[in-house]
Amino acid sequence: MSKAVFSFTGGHCSSCSYAIERNGRKIKGVEEVYVDSANGIIHLDYNGDEDVLEKFQEITFILGHGSELVSGDSEEK
């Protein structure tokens, strides 16, 4: 499993966090999504496919938020 961290803007309420988490989990290859709205960070566990990261960013944009990949790895755990 790989991990990625995104910074994001525009989502400071629990509804926004829930929408990002719920829709992010629908992406094939995403294992888990956790939104830390207080710090503007999203933690993503995924299968290591780079396309998953792009799709996740598209989803955050569609939901009206900006996101930028801060760090990511592809280590199998």
C-alpha positions in Angstrom: 0.0 0.0 0.0 1.2 3.5 -0.8 0.5 6.7 1.0 0.1 10.2 -0.2 -0.5 13.6 1.5 -2.3 16.5 -0.1 -2.7 20.0 1.0 -6.2 21.4 0.3 -8.1 24.6 0.4 -11.7 25.5 0.7 -13.0 22.8 3.0 -13.2 23.7 6.6 -16.4 22.1 7.7 -17.4 18.5 8.4 -19.6 18.4 5.4 -16.7 19.1 3.1 -14.5 16.6 4.8 -17.2 13.9 4.6 -17.8 14.6 0.8 -14.1 14.3 0.0 -13.7 11.1 2.1 -16.8 9.5 0.7 -16.2 10.3 -2.9 -12.5 9.6 -2.7 -13.2 6.1 -1.4 -15.2 5.4 -4.5 -12.1 5.7 -6.7 -10.8 2.2 -7.7 -7.4 1.8 -6.0 -8.1 4.0 -3.0 -8.0 2.1 0.3 -8.6 4.9 2.8 -9.0 8.7 2.9 -8.7 10.9 6.0 -9.3 14.6 5.8 -7.8 16.8 8.5 -9.7 20.0 7.8 -8.2 21.9 10.8 -4.8 21.6 9.2 -5.8 21.5 5.5 -4.4 18.1 4.9 -5.7 14.9 3.3 -4.1 11.5 3.9 -4.6 8.9 1.2 -3.8 5.2 1.2 -3.9 3.8 -2.3 -2.6 0.9 -4.5 0.4 2.8 -5.8 -1.1 3.7 -9.2 -0.2 7.3 -10.1 -3.6 7.6 -12.0 -5.3 7.2 -8.6 -3.7 10.5 -7.4 -4.8 12.3 -10.5 -8.4 11.1 -10.2 -8.4 12.0 -6.5 -7.3 15.6 -7.4 -10.1 15.8 -10.0 -12.6 14.7 -7.4 -11.5 17.4 -5.0 -11.7 20.0 -7.8 -15.2 18.9 -8.8 -16.3 19.2 -5.2 -15.0 22.8 -5.2 -11.7 22.5 -3.4 -8.1 22.8 -4.5 -5.6 20.1 -3.7 -1.9 19.7 -4.2 0.3 16.6 -3.7 2.7 17.3 -0.9 4.3 13.9 -0.5 3.8 10.3 -1.8 5.4 7.0 -1.7 5.0 3.7 -3.4 6.4 1.3 -0.7 4.6 -2.0 -0.3 3.7 -2.5 3.4 
